[in-house]
Amino acid sequence: MSHDLPRFGSVRRIRQRGGAALAVIAGLLVVAASTMAIRMASQVEGRTEQQTLTQARMQRIQAALHAFAASQGRLPCPAAGGLDTGLAAPAAAVVTCTNRDGTVPWVSLGLQADDALDGWGRKISYRVFDGAAGLTQATGVASAGAAGLDVNDFGTPKSLMAWVLVSHGASGLGAWRVAAPRMPLPGAAGNEWSNTQALPAAFFRRGEAVVNPATGAEYAVNDAARFDDLLWFESVSDLKKLSGHEQVTVRLTTARLDSITPLAYTGRNANTTSITFNSATAWGNMTLASTGGTISRNADGTGIGVCSGACATDAESALDSSKSLGFKLSGGKTADKFALGVLSLDPTVQISFTFKLLGANVGVPVVYPALPNPPAVIIPYERTVVPNLMPSTATPFDEVVVQPLGSSRFFIASIRFCTAAENCN
């Protein structure tokens, strides 16, 4: 029995056709892989652009919060997430905000509506430390410091945060939307869920987690382990520093003395013997009172003295031994130390300090430099601070009366009330 075997040329043609088919398949696989890679790269690039835009807008909001705190002495409350007004609720200073899980109050902050949206077009959530020791009440920024919001920053707990901004990421779960209902909430008890809550919830900033590392499969959109939020926040101490409220020294400029009721100066003369002003510190309002004449100022308005007649020159407007200036705290506040910044007309200075509590002297007047030491050498017209002054018997006080001794003549450029634990300078 005979069998016909394929000729050598036929075998070669079959192999060529098989090789061509494999080449086509390989090419298709390469095209598919390339298409998938391009698509994934495009998605990553798009998300990066959205994240970058979100970060830029959060930085703009931060700057607006600093400006608001600088001018108002507090932070605004969140806006109602379900409304598109962009107004803090309430607009005025308050202990507890109306919408503690609300959004950025863009109108109250002087921003554009788009500035309060993240890169996905959803409202940026805003949490602020309110309450009895919070930042939304009058002078809240100056007095705050012992408490704040809690943030878990990539596993590191951080407390004493002033505010937190939250973008709810690509998934948008929990985000408030413009002219639309709120997005569904994320999985209960997860980090994203905590970022949708009001105080006293802790807030989380961490790496993105959209794929289960154990299975390689993408998390369900409402899985508690899923995370794609973006956070931005600031500590109370940084807010104070960047909004101008960290400074505890009260500079006695014309603007400071005008902070409650503008004064009607006649040249250097304030035409009054008593001024109540806002210290812009935790010490609140203070009352300045003169004896021996009316309150006056130096040529450039950076220091104050007392004028008993003409106020045309620094010599006529400065404090001398026949005059005094007193500084009194209000609201029942007391201090333990005091510091004075002087602008002397002369190269030496000697000063008497009388401490009082509820109008009565505390101990005996304290002299700097202590007698019988000679007057202290000082650089004329350069602010020199006399630090860590206390009553002769250490005890709290609410008022300090300053009077030059001998031939000393000076303006008072700054004051500072301090607690016992502070270095008062």
C-alpha positions in Angstrom: 0.0 0.0 0.0 1.4 3.3 -0.9 1.0 6.8 0.7 1.5 10.1 -1.0 3.8 12.3 1.2 3.7 16.1 0.8 6.5 17.4 -1.2 9.1 19.6 0.5 7.8 22.8 -1.2 4.3 22.2 0.2 5.6 21.8 3.7 7.4 25.0 3.4 4.3 26.8 2.2 2.3 25.5 5.1 4.9 26.7 7.5 5.0 30.1 5.9 1.2 30.4 6.2 1.4 29.4 9.9 4.2 31.8 10.6 2.2 34.6 8.9 -0.8 33.8 11.1 1.3 33.9 14.2 2.8 37.2 13.1 -0.7 38.7 12.6 -1.8 37.4 16.0 1.3 38.9 17.6 0.8 42.2 15.9 -2.9 42.3 17.1 -1.7 41.6 20.6 0.9 44.4 20.4 -1.8 46.8 19.0 -4.2 45.8 21.8 -1.6 46.2 24.4 -0.5 49.6 23.0 -4.1 50.7 22.8 -4.7 49.7 26.4 -1.4 51.4 27.5 -2.4 54.6 25.7 -5.8 54.5 27.2 -4.4 54.0 30.7 -1.8 56.7 30.2 -4.5 59.0 29.1 -6.6 58.3 32.2 -3.6 58.8 34.5 -2.7 62.0 32.7 -6.3 63.2 33.0 -6.5 62.4 36.6 -3.1 64.2 37.2 -4.5 67.3 35.6 -7.6 67.2 37.7 -5.5 66.6 40.9 -3.2 69.5 40.0 -6.2 71.8 39.4 -7.7 70.8 42.7 -4.5 71.5 44.5 -4.2 74.9 42.9 -7.8 75.8 43.9 -7.2 74.6 47.5 -4.1 76.9 47.7 -6.3 79.8 46.5 -8.9 79.0 49.2 -6.1 78.9 51.8 -4.9 82.4 50.8 -8.5 83.6 51.0 -8.9 82.1 54.5 -5.7 83.9 55.6 -7.1 87.2 54.3 -10.5 86.7 56.0 -8.8 85.8 59.3 -6.5 88.9 59.1 -9.4 91.3 58.5 -12.1 89.6 60.7 -10.1 87.9 63.4 -11.9 84.7 62.9 -12.7 82.1 60.2 -16.0 81.8 58.3 -18.4 78.9 58.8 -19.0 76.5 55.9 -21.7 77.1 53.3 -24.7 74.8 53.1 -23.7 72.0 50.7 -27.1 71.7 49.2 -27.3 75.4 48.3 -25.3 77.2 45.6 -25.2 80.6 47.3 -21.6 80.3 48.5 -22.4 82.1 51.7 -21.1 81.2 55.2 -23.9 80.0 57.4 -24.3 82.1 59.5 -22.5 85.0 58.0 -21.7 86.6 61.4 -19.3 85.4 64.1 -20.8 82.4 65.9 -19.8 79.7 68.3 -21.3 76.7 66.4 -21.7 76.7 62.6 -25.0 75.8 61.0 -23.6 73.4 58.4 -20.6 71.7 60.0 -20.4 69.2 57.1 -20.7 72.0 54.4 -18.6 73.4 51.7 -16.3 76.4 50.9 -18.2 79.7 51.4 -16.7 81.2 48.2 -18.8 84.4 48.2 -17.9 85.1 51.9 -14.2 84.6 51.0 -14.3 86.9 48.0 -13.6 84.0 45.5 -15.2 83.0 42.2 -17.6 80.1 42.1 -15.2 77.9 40.2 -12.5 78.5 42.9 -14.6 76.4 45.3 -14.9 73.4 42.9 -12.4 70.5 42.5 -10.9 69.3 39.3 -14.0 67.1 38.7 -16.4 70.0 39.0 -17.7 69.1 42.5 -17.8 71.4 45.5 -14.8 71.2 47.9 -15.9 70.3 51.4 -14.7 72.6 54.2 -14.4 71.7 57.9 -13.5 74.4 60.4 -12.8 74.2 64.1 -15.8 75.8 65.8 -17.3 75.4 69.2 -16.6 77.0 72.6 -12.8 77.3 71.9 -13.2 77.5 68.2 -12.1 79.9 65.4 -15.5 81.1 64.1 -16.4 83.3 67.1 -15.3 86.9 67.4 -11.5 87.2 67.8 -11.4 83.4 67.6 -8.1 83.2 65.8 -6.2 85.2 68.4 -7.6 83.2 71.4 -7.4 79.7 69.9 -4.6 77.3 70.4 -5.5 74.6 73.0 -7.7 72.5 70.7 -8.4 71.9 67.0 -9.3 69.4 64.3 -7.7 65.9 64.1 -6.1 64.7 60.9 -4.4 61.4 60.2 -1.7 62.3 57.7 -0.4 59.2 56.0 -0.6 57.4 59.3 0.7 60.2 61.5 -1.9 61.7 63.8 -2.0 65.5 63.8 -4.1 67.6 66.1 -4.7 71.3 66.5 -5.7 71.8 62.9 -7.7 75.0 62.1 -9.4 73.8 59.0 -9.5 71.0 56.4 -10.4 71.1 52.7 -11.6 67.8 51.1 -11.9 66.9 47.5 -13.8 63.6 47.2 -11.7 62.6 44.3 -12.5 60.8 41.0 -15.2 58.8 42.6 -16.8 61.9 44.2 -18.5 59.9 46.9 -19.9 62.2 49.5 -19.3 65.4 47.4 -21.9 68.1 47.1 -22.6 69.1 43.5 -23.7 72.2 41.8 -27.4 72.2 41.0 -27.7 68.5 41.7 -28.1 66.2 44.7 -25.2 65.2 46.8 -23.2 62.2 45.6 -23.9 58.9 47.4 -21.8 58.4 50.5 -18.8 56.1 50.5 -18.7 52.8 52.4 -19.6 53.2 56.1 -16.7 53.4 58.6 -14.0 53.8 55.9 -11.5 56.7 55.7 -13.5 58.3 52.9 -16.7 58.1 55.0 -14.9 59.9 57.8 -14.0 62.7 55.4 -17.6 63.3 54.7 -18.6 63.8 58.4 -18.8 66.8 60.6 -16.8 67.4 63.8 -15.6 65.6 65.9 -14.7 63.1 63.1 -11.0 62.7 62.3 -10.0 63.3 58.7 -7.7 61.2 56.6 -5.0 62.0 54.0 -3.3 59.0 52.5 -2.3 57.3 49.3 -4.8 56.5 46.6 -6.2 52.9 47.0 -8.5 51.8 44.2 -7.2 48.2 43.6 -7.2 45.4 46.1 -3.6 44.4 46.5 -4.6 40.8 47.5 -6.7 40.1 44.4 -5.6 42.7 41.8 -9.2 43.5 41.2 -10.6 47.1 41.6 -12.5 47.8 44.7 -16.2 48.3 44.5 -17.0 52.0 44.4 -18.6 51.8 47.9 -16.0 49.5 49.4 -14.8 50.9 52.8 -11.2 50.2 51.8 -11.3 52.4 48.6 -9.7 55.8 48.9 -9.2 58.6 46.3 -9.8 61.8 48.4 -7.5 64.8 48.3 -7.0 66.8 51.5 -5.5 70.2 52.3 -5.3 71.5 55.9 -3.5 74.0 58.2 -2.6 74.1 61.9 -3.9 76.8 64.2 -0.4 78.0 64.8 0.3 78.4 61.1 -3.0 80.1 60.6 -2.1 82.6 63.3 1.3 83.2 61.8 0.2 83.6 58.2 -2.8 85.8 59.0 -0.9 88.1 61.3 -2.4 87.0 64.6 0.7 85.3 66.0 2.2 88.5 67.1 1.5 89.0 70.8 3.3 92.3 71.0 0.8 95.2 70.6 2.3 97.9 68.4 0.8 101.2 69.4 0.4 102.7 65.9 -2.2 105.1 64.9 -4.1 102.3 63.1 -4.1 100.1 66.3 -5.5 103.0 68.4 -8.2 103.6 65.7 -9.2 99.9 65.8 -12.5 100.4 67.7 -13.4 104.1 67.4 -11.4 106.3 65.0 -9.7 109.2 66.7 -9.9 112.8 65.6 -6.3 113.9 65.8 -5.3 117.5 65.6 -1.8 117.1 64.3 -0.1 114.9 67.0 -2.9 115.5 69.5 -5.5 112.8 70.0 -7.6 115.3 72.0 -8.6 112.7 74.6 -7.2 111.2 77.8 -8.7 107.7 77.2 -8.7 105.3 74.3 -10.1 101.7 74.2 -8.6 99.7 71.4 -8.5 96.1 70.1 -5.2 94.5 70.9 -5.6 91.8 68.2 -4.2 89.3 70.6 -5.8 86.9 73.1 -5.8 89.7 75.7 -8.7 91.3 73.9 -9.6 95.0 74.3 -7.4 97.4 76.3 -7.9 100.8 77.6 -5.2 103.4 77.4 -5.4 106.4 79.8 -3.1 109.4 80.3 -2.4 111.8 83.2 -0.8 115.2 82.9 -2.3 115.9 79.4 -3.9 114.3 76.4 -2.6 111.3 74.5 -0.3 112.2 71.6 1.8 110.6 69.0 5.2 111.0 67.4 5.8 112.4 63.9 5.3 109.1 62.1 2.6 107.6 64.3 4.7 104.7 65.6 4.6 105.6 69.3 2.5 107.5 71.8 3.2 110.0 74.5 1.3 112.7 76.5 0.9 116.3 75.4 0.2 119.0 78.0 0.1 122.0 75.7 1.5 122.5 72.2 2.1 119.2 70.4 4.2 120.5 67.5 7.4 118.6 68.2 8.5 115.3 69.6 9.9 117.1 72.7 6.4 118.5 73.4 4.5 115.3 72.6 6.7 112.8 74.5 6.2 111.3 77.9 8.2 113.0 80.7 8.3 112.8 84.5 5.2 115.0 84.8 3.0 112.6 82.8 2.1 108.9 82.7 0.3 106.4 80.5 -1.7 103.4 81.9 -2.7 100.2 80.1 -5.7 98.3 81.5 -7.0 94.9 80.4 -10.8 94.4 80.1 -13.1 91.4 80.5 -11.7 90.3 83.8 -8.4 89.2 82.2 -5.2 89.3 84.3 -1.5 88.9 83.4 1.7 87.9 85.3 4.4 89.8 83.3 4.7 92.9 81.2 7.1 94.2 78.5 7.5 97.7 77.2 9.0 99.0 73.9 10.2 102.6 74.1 11.4 105.2 71.6 13.6 107.5 73.6 14.5 111.0 72.7 17.7 110.7 74.8 20.6 108.3 75.2 19.5 107.1 78.7 16.2 106.2 80.3 14.7 105.4 83.7 11.1 104.3 84.1 8.7 103.6 87.0 6.0 100.8 86.6 3.0 100.7 88.9 1.1 97.4 88.8 -2.6 97.4 89.7 -5.5 94.9 90.1 -9.1 96.1 90.2 -7.8 99.7 90.6 -5.6 99.0 93.7 -1.8 99.0 93.6 -0.1 95.6 93.7 3.1 95.9 95.8 5.2 99.0 95.3 6.3 100.7 92.0 9.0 98.9 90.2 11.9 101.0 88.8 13.9 100.1 85.7 16.9 100.1 86.1 16.5 99.4 89.8 17.6 102.1 92.1 20.3 103.1 93.0 21.5 102.1 89.5 22.0 104.9 87.0 19.6 105.2 84.0 20.0 102.6 81.3 21.9 103.4 78.1 19.6 103.4 75.2 19.8 104.2 71.4 17.7 107.3 70.7 14.7 106.7 68.4 15.3 103.0 68.2 12.7 100.7 69.8 14.2 99.2 72.9 12.2 96.5 74.8 12.3 96.4 78.6 11.4 92.7 79.2 9.9 90.5 81.9 8.5 93.2 84.2 6.6 91.9 87.3 5.1 93.4 90.5 7.4 93.7 93.4 5.5 90.7 94.9 4.7 88.3 92.1 0.9 88.3 91.7 -1.6 88.8 88.8 -2.4 92.3 87.7 -4.8 93.9 85.1 -3.2 97.3 84.7 0.2 98.9 84.3 1.0 102.6 84.7 4.2 103.8 83.0 6.0 107.0 84.0 9.5 108.4 83.1 11.8 109.3 85.9 14.3 112.2 86.1 15.0 113.7 82.7 13.8 110.7 80.7 11.6 111.5 77.7 10.2 108.8 75.4 7.3 107.5 73.4 5.8 104.1 74.0 6.0 102.0 70.8 4.7 98.7 72.0 3.4 96.7 75.0 3.0 93.1 75.8 1.0 91.3 78.6 2.2 87.8 79.3 1.5 84.7 81.4 4.0 83.5 84.1 5.3 80.8 81.8 6.2 83.1 78.9 9.4 84.9 78.2 7.9 88.4 78.0 10.0 90.4 75.6 
